[in-house]
Amino acid sequence: MNEAIKNILERRSVRKFSDRKIPKEELDIIIKAGLYAPSAMNRQTWQFTVLTKTEDIRELAKAVEKQLGREGYDMYEPTALIIPSNAKDSKFGRDDNACALENIFLAASSLGIGSVWINQLHGICDEPEIRALLDKYGIPADHVVFGMAALGYSAETEQRVVERVGKVVIV
């Protein structure tokens, strides 16, 4: 089996990260992989905002916790958070960002770095406290966040294998 297929089949979401920082060179590779994702008509209308300061990630997690009423919410305490955003009026923004996130997850996995999809910002980007933070991080006011990539080295010693049960119909 080639390495790309092996990476796809073995990648798992990590929901417990160590405090070990991701080297800048590896984070740059992961971001580049996101930039190389397909986008509708190759417009590449996204922006990638990367948080690496623990206090920024915690600040955003606390605001989400408050907004959604999810006591103890911490985004699994990653050491990096990649926030793809896209114009609210972009017909394919959600799809483009999903492709970018998958590239990010696979690139991270190939480097031994764990990741998990964080979905909580969609629908609350324009709430005043959340929007103030997105503004602070440089995310354009006309952008929405459909999902984020929480990244870090896994603090778990074993990966849980989940049986895949999706339906396949070949015609």
Residue frames as qw, qx, qy, qz and C-alpha x, y, z in Angstrom:
[[0.000, 0.892, 0.453, 0.000, 0.00, 0.00, 0.00],
 [0.413, 0.503, -0.054, 0.757, 1.43, 3.42, -0.88],
 [0.289, -0.145, -0.497, 0.806, 2.11, 6.01, 1.83],
 [0.271, -0.130, -0.086, -0.950, -0.73, 8.39, 0.81],
 [0.680, -0.280, -0.522, -0.432, -3.38, 5.66, 1.07],
 [0.600, -0.192, -0.659, 0.412, -1.85, 4.36, 4.31],
 [0.096, 0.010, -0.312, 0.945, -1.99, 7.87, 5.80],
 [0.480, -0.210, -0.250, -0.814, -5.66, 8.28, 4.82],
 [0.748, -0.249, -0.581, -0.204, -6.61, 4.91, 6.32],
 [0.625, -0.187, -0.571, 0.498, -4.62, 5.33, 9.55],
 [0.026, 0.318, -0.169, 0.933, -5.34, 8.97, 10.43],
 [0.371, -0.591, -0.712, 0.079, -7.49, 9.38, 13.53],
 [0.152, -0.821, -0.038, -0.549, -8.81, 12.41, 15.38],
 [0.501, -0.029, -0.586, 0.636, -6.89, 13.31, 18.51],
 [0.342, -0.777, -0.290, -0.441, -8.81, 14.80, 21.40],
 [0.652, -0.738, 0.038, 0.169, -6.06, 14.99, 24.00],
 [0.580, 0.698, -0.202, 0.369, -2.92, 16.91, 23.18],
 [0.696, -0.333, -0.206, 0.601, 0.41, 17.22, 24.99],
 [0.055, -0.948, -0.063, 0.307, 1.88, 20.68, 25.53],
 [0.579, -0.195, 0.473, 0.635, 4.77, 19.98, 23.10],
 [0.293, 0.736, -0.038, -0.610, 4.88, 22.78, 20.51],
 [0.803, 0.458, 0.334, 0.182, 4.83, 22.07, 16.77],
 [0.465, -0.318, 0.281, 0.777, 8.05, 23.26, 15.10],
 [0.290, 0.674, -0.005, -0.680, 7.47, 26.24, 12.79],
 [0.110, 0.353, -0.760, -0.534, 8.87, 24.34, 9.79],
 [0.049, 0.221, 0.972, 0.057, 6.32, 21.57, 10.23],
 [0.216, 0.646, 0.513, -0.522, 3.46, 24.00, 10.82],
 [0.198, 0.584, -0.328, -0.716, 4.46, 25.80, 7.62],
 [0.056, 0.093, -0.918, -0.381, 4.28, 22.50, 5.69],
 [0.122, 0.450, 0.855, -0.228, 0.82, 21.78, 7.12],
 [0.223, 0.694, 0.198, -0.655, -0.43, 25.24, 6.15],
 [0.134, 0.436, -0.611, -0.647, 1.04, 24.87, 2.67],
 [0.060, 0.159, 0.973, 0.158, -0.85, 21.59, 2.26],
 [0.197, 0.642, 0.604, -0.429, -4.07, 23.49, 3.06],
 [0.174, 0.670, -0.174, -0.700, -3.22, 26.11, 0.45],
 [0.093, 0.278, -0.816, -0.498, -2.80, 23.37, -2.15],
 [0.377, 0.328, 0.825, -0.262, -6.30, 21.99, -1.63],
 [0.128, 0.398, 0.656, 0.628, -8.76, 22.18, -4.49],
 [0.137, 0.463, 0.396, -0.781, -11.15, 25.11, -4.55],
 [0.501, 0.667, 0.547, -0.073, -14.11, 25.93, -6.76],
 [0.506, 0.836, 0.096, 0.188, -12.89, 27.34, -10.07],
 [0.722, 0.037, -0.191, 0.664, -9.46, 27.57, -8.36],
 [0.057, -0.870, -0.114, -0.476, -10.51, 30.88, -6.81],
 [0.604, -0.053, -0.507, 0.612, -8.80, 30.15, -3.48],
 [0.186, -0.720, -0.140, -0.653, -11.03, 32.66, -1.66],
 [0.753, -0.539, -0.352, 0.138, -10.03, 31.40, 1.77],
 [0.045, 0.767, -0.458, 0.447, -7.83, 32.91, 4.43],
 [0.807, -0.208, -0.506, 0.222, -5.90, 30.78, 6.91],
 [0.221, -0.784, 0.306, -0.493, -5.42, 32.30, 10.33],
 [0.771, 0.002, -0.588, 0.245, -3.09, 30.39, 12.64],
 [0.461, -0.782, 0.204, -0.367, -3.13, 30.71, 16.42],
 [0.743, 0.175, -0.568, 0.308, -0.06, 29.34, 18.21],
 [0.020, -0.372, 0.524, -0.766, -0.20, 31.28, 21.46],
 [0.246, -0.286, -0.903, 0.206, -1.85, 29.27, 24.22],
 [0.066, 0.392, 0.449, -0.800, -3.56, 32.37, 25.59],
 [0.364, 0.221, -0.335, -0.841, -5.19, 33.15, 22.21],
 [0.419, -0.088, -0.858, -0.283, -6.49, 29.60, 21.83],
 [0.197, -0.341, -0.794, 0.463, -7.82, 29.59, 25.40],
 [0.163, 0.307, 0.153, -0.925, -9.41, 33.01, 24.89],
 [0.457, 0.089, -0.532, -0.707, -11.31, 31.76, 21.83],
 [0.397, -0.178, -0.900, 0.007, -12.31, 28.52, 23.58],
 [0.065, -0.327, -0.626, 0.705, -13.65, 30.49, 26.56],
 [0.322, 0.248, -0.083, -0.910, -15.69, 32.75, 24.29],
 [0.500, -0.012, -0.733, -0.462, -17.14, 29.70, 22.51],
 [0.273, -0.214, -0.868, 0.355, -17.84, 28.07, 25.89],
 [0.111, 0.331, 0.402, -0.846, -19.76, 31.15, 27.00],
 [0.395, 0.213, -0.334, -0.829, -21.61, 31.64, 23.70],
 [0.588, -0.010, -0.718, -0.371, -22.73, 28.00, 23.43],
 [0.680, -0.478, 0.245, -0.499, -23.17, 27.34, 27.16],
 [0.918, 0.118, -0.372, 0.072, -20.71, 24.43, 27.07],
 [0.511, -0.802, 0.290, -0.109, -19.10, 24.37, 30.49],
 [0.697, -0.436, 0.515, 0.244, -15.43, 23.37, 30.42],
 [0.774, 0.601, 0.163, 0.113, -15.08, 23.69, 26.64],
 [0.395, -0.742, 0.359, 0.405, -11.40, 23.92, 25.71],
 [0.642, 0.663, -0.299, -0.243, -11.06, 22.75, 22.07],
 [0.979, -0.047, -0.091, 0.174, -9.01, 19.85, 23.52],
 [0.394, -0.843, 0.243, 0.273, -6.20, 22.32, 24.34],
 [0.834, 0.422, 0.103, 0.340, -4.25, 22.14, 21.08],
 [0.503, -0.481, 0.110, 0.709, -0.87, 23.82, 20.66],
 [0.015, -0.165, 0.409, 0.898, -1.95, 25.28, 17.31],
 [0.423, 0.573, 0.633, -0.305, -5.29, 26.16, 15.77],
 [0.132, -0.024, 0.545, 0.828, -5.69, 26.73, 12.04],
 [0.322, 0.590, 0.526, -0.521, -8.80, 28.75, 11.23],
 [0.195, 0.184, 0.622, 0.735, -9.75, 28.74, 7.54],
 [0.259, 0.595, 0.432, -0.627, -12.32, 31.41, 6.80],
 [0.259, 0.257, 0.669, 0.648, -14.14, 32.33, 3.63],
 [0.205, -0.053, -0.089, -0.973, -16.38, 35.10, 2.38],
 [0.428, 0.229, 0.676, -0.554, -19.94, 34.75, 3.63],
 [0.646, 0.544, 0.067, -0.531, -21.27, 35.15, 0.11],
 [0.125, 0.453, -0.827, -0.308, -18.90, 32.57, -1.40],
 [0.840, 0.052, -0.188, -0.506, -21.12, 29.91, -2.93],
 [0.901, 0.104, -0.412, 0.085, -18.48, 27.22, -2.39],
 [0.050, -0.723, 0.502, -0.471, -16.67, 28.58, 0.69],
 [0.775, -0.368, 0.407, -0.314, -17.75, 25.73, 2.96],
 [0.969, 0.235, 0.059, 0.054, -16.68, 23.12, 0.42],
 [0.501, 0.700, -0.345, 0.375, -13.35, 24.82, -0.30],
 [0.264, -0.670, 0.526, -0.452, -12.55, 25.09, 3.39],
 [0.915, -0.188, 0.294, -0.203, -13.48, 21.45, 4.00],
 [0.872, 0.419, -0.127, 0.218, -11.03, 20.38, 1.29],
 [0.213, 0.732, -0.438, 0.478, -8.33, 22.57, 2.83],
 [0.593, -0.540, 0.442, -0.402, -8.99, 21.13, 6.29],
 [0.992, 0.024, 0.120, -0.028, -8.69, 17.56, 5.02],
 [0.668, 0.569, -0.286, 0.385, -5.32, 18.40, 3.45],
 [0.151, -0.709, 0.451, -0.520, -4.28, 19.96, 6.77],
 [0.829, -0.350, 0.323, -0.293, -5.34, 16.86, 8.72],
 [0.967, 0.220, 0.007, 0.131, -3.54, 14.49, 6.36],
 [0.436, 0.686, -0.358, 0.460, -0.37, 16.60, 6.28],
 [0.403, -0.650, 0.451, -0.460, -0.32, 16.77, 10.08],
 [0.950, -0.154, 0.222, -0.157, -0.82, 13.02, 10.34],
 [0.847, 0.440, -0.160, 0.252, 2.03, 12.36, 7.92],
 [0.236, 0.655, -0.442, 0.566, 4.30, 14.36, 10.25],
 [0.492, -0.173, -0.763, 0.381, 3.18, 12.52, 13.39],
 [0.101, -0.024, 0.298, -0.949, 1.06, 15.46, 14.55],
 [0.070, 0.458, 0.875, -0.143, -2.47, 14.89, 15.80],
 [0.160, -0.064, -0.193, -0.966, -5.52, 16.83, 14.70],
 [0.110, 0.493, 0.842, -0.192, -9.25, 17.14, 15.20],
 [0.007, -0.509, -0.450, -0.734, -12.00, 19.08, 13.42],
 [0.051, -0.384, -0.534, 0.751, -13.46, 21.88, 15.55],
 [0.063, 0.476, 0.702, 0.526, -16.89, 22.89, 14.31],
 [0.186, -0.634, -0.616, 0.428, -18.26, 25.30, 16.90],
 [0.102, -0.365, 0.021, 0.925, -17.71, 28.70, 15.27],
 [0.078, -0.238, -0.665, -0.704, -20.08, 28.23, 12.36],
 [0.317, -0.665, -0.627, -0.251, -23.29, 30.02, 13.19],
 [0.453, -0.805, -0.263, 0.279, -21.77, 32.21, 15.89],
 [0.595, 0.152, 0.098, 0.783, -19.10, 34.17, 13.96],
 [0.032, 0.567, 0.176, 0.804, -21.16, 37.36, 14.12],
 [0.569, -0.729, -0.373, 0.075, -21.97, 37.19, 17.81],
 [0.018, 0.963, -0.160, 0.215, -20.30, 40.32, 19.27],
 [0.580, -0.672, 0.456, 0.056, -17.81, 38.59, 21.61],
 [0.825, 0.085, 0.473, 0.296, -16.79, 36.05, 18.96],
 [0.518, 0.782, 0.174, 0.300, -16.58, 38.66, 16.18],
 [0.187, -0.946, 0.261, -0.047, -14.38, 40.86, 18.39],
 [0.676, -0.436, 0.553, 0.217, -11.89, 37.99, 18.72],
 [0.740, 0.400, 0.440, 0.315, -12.03, 37.13, 15.02],
 [0.242, 0.952, -0.002, 0.187, -11.33, 40.82, 14.29],
 [0.439, -0.800, 0.404, 0.064, -8.44, 40.75, 16.75],
 [0.725, -0.174, 0.604, 0.282, -6.96, 37.73, 14.94],
 [0.023, 0.451, -0.488, -0.747, -7.30, 39.45, 11.55],
 [0.265, 0.330, 0.884, 0.199, -10.21, 37.43, 10.16],
 [0.071, -0.150, -0.306, -0.937, -12.13, 39.70, 7.76],
 [0.378, 0.161, 0.480, -0.775, -15.55, 40.90, 8.92],
 [0.708, 0.300, -0.178, -0.614, -17.16, 39.50, 5.77],
 [0.428, 0.272, -0.861, -0.049, -15.75, 36.01, 6.44],
 [0.840, -0.336, 0.098, -0.416, -17.30, 33.03, 8.19],
 [0.037, -0.446, 0.889, -0.098, -15.55, 30.08, 9.83],
 [0.831, -0.013, -0.331, -0.447, -17.02, 26.70, 8.90],
 [0.953, -0.254, -0.118, 0.118, -14.48, 24.56, 10.74],
 [0.051, -0.865, 0.485, -0.115, -11.03, 24.69, 12.33],
 [0.852, 0.156, -0.467, 0.180, -8.10, 22.34, 12.75],
 [0.545, -0.762, 0.317, -0.146, -6.89, 21.82, 16.29],
 [0.782, 0.425, -0.415, 0.186, -3.33, 20.48, 16.10],
 [0.334, -0.733, 0.534, -0.257, -0.76, 19.10, 18.49],
 [0.334, 0.279, -0.899, 0.055, 1.12, 16.02, 19.52],
 [0.738, -0.366, -0.444, -0.352, -1.12, 13.35, 20.95],
 [0.270, -0.511, 0.633, -0.516, -1.10, 12.82, 24.70],
 [0.915, -0.045, 0.193, -0.352, -2.83, 9.48, 24.16],
 [0.317, -0.475, 0.799, 0.191, -0.71, 6.34, 23.96],
 [0.358, 0.189, 0.891, 0.206, -3.15, 4.30, 21.87],
 [0.318, 0.115, -0.315, -0.887, -5.19, 5.23, 18.86],
 [0.572, 0.230, 0.657, -0.434, -8.75, 4.02, 18.99],
 [0.000, 0.017, -0.798, -0.602, -9.75, 2.07, 15.90],
 [0.508, 0.333, 0.372, -0.702, -13.28, 2.85, 14.81],
 [0.448, 0.254, 0.819, 0.254, -15.09, 0.49, 12.47],
 [0.181, 0.240, -0.286, -0.910, -16.18, 2.23, 9.29],
 [0.340, 0.348, 0.854, -0.184, -19.83, 1.53, 8.62],
 [0.326, 0.500, -0.108, -0.795, -20.72, 3.93, 5.81],
 [0.761, 0.369, 0.518, -0.128, -22.82, 2.43, 3.04],
 [0.051, -0.443, 0.614, 0.652, -21.28, 1.80, -0.38],
 [0.727, 0.468, 0.458, -0.207, -23.38, 1.12, -3.46],
 [0.160, -0.383, 0.637, 0.650, -21.62, 0.28, -6.70],
 [0.680, 0.523, 0.313, -0.407, -23.82, 0.43, -9.78]]
